[in-house]
Amino acid sequence: MSKENYDICPPECCDMRGMLSFLILWLLSKRPMYGQELAEEIGKRRGTKPNPGTIYPALKELKKRGLIKSKKEGRVTNYHITEEGRKGIQKACEYFCKAFGEIFQERMKIDRS
């Protein structure tokens, strides 16, 4: 079945392969961070920290697509979300809530029981 047959589709900024792009954009929507800092924050949420061979290509792709910008500050490169990135993360959050919201609501009911 093609995407056109579904009411909701993942936004272009965030694919479903591990949701790394989503996590990066979400974290950068809170504040600018450098690569190692992003990896540590993602590790806290996923249980495993992505290695540089995973996170830096993802950052490069997000930058290429205009969703983030980088700024060299001394020896560290800080990443900042762009306005286009903010729009993308908003669409992604809406998509994930539609796609997975019921699952989380049911889980919360079970946890409260």
N, C-alpha and C positions, 0 to 999 in steps of 0.2 A: 504494500500500500504506500502511495506517495505522500509526501508532507501535505499536499494540497487537500487531502481527505481528512485531515485532523483539524480540530478547532484550535489547538494550541501547538506550537512548535518551539523548540529551543531557540533562543535568540542567537544571532550570529556571533556575538561576542563570547559565548560560553557553550562549548560542546559538552557532551555527556561523558567523554573519556576522562574519568577521574575528577572532573570538575576543577582542575587546577586553575584555569583561566578565571573561573567564577570566584574562587577563593582569593586569588591575587587581586582582582578588581574590588572585591568586597573589603579586603584588608586595607587597600589603598584609598578606599572611600572614607575610611576612618582617619587616616593620617599618612603622610609620606613615609616611606621606609626604604632601606637598602636591601639588596638581595639576600644576604645572610639573615637579616632580621625577618624578612618575609618567610624564608625557609623555616626558621624557628617557630614563628607563629602558626604556620601551616602544620608543622610537626605536632604542636600542642593539640590541634584539632583532629588530625588524622591518626595520630599515634606514631607516625614515622615522618621524619624530616626528608623532604625531597632533596636529591643531590644536585650539585651545580649543573650537571648535564641535563637535568630535567627543568629546573627553574629558570635558568638563563635563556634557553631557547623560547620558553613560554613568554618571558618578559620581552624578548626581542620581537616576537610575533605580535604581542599586544601593542608594542611601540610602533611597529610597522603599520598596524591598523589604526593608529591615531587614538587609541584608548588610554594610553599612558604616555608620559614624557619622562625623560631622565635628565638629571643634572649632576654633573661631577662636582663634588665638594671635597677637596683634598684628595685623599686616596679612596674615598667612598663615592659610589654612584647612588644617589637617591632617586627613587621612582615616585612619580606623582600621577594621580588620576586626572584625565582631561574632562572637559564638559561632555565630550562624546562618550567617554568611559562611564561617566555618571549616568548618562541616559541608558547605556548598555546594561549597567548593573541594575538599574530600576526595572528594565524589561526582564532581565534574568530573574530577579526576585519574584516578579509577578508570575513568570512561567513556572518557577520551582514551587511556588505556593499552590498554583493550580494543579500542577502535576503530582505533587507529593504531600500537599497539605492534609488530606484525609488520613494518610498514613501516620503523620506526626500527631494529629488529633487523637486517633485511636490509641496510639502508643501512650500518650499522656493520660488517657482514661485508664488504661491498664496499670500504669505506674501509680496512679492515685488509689487504685483498689486495694 
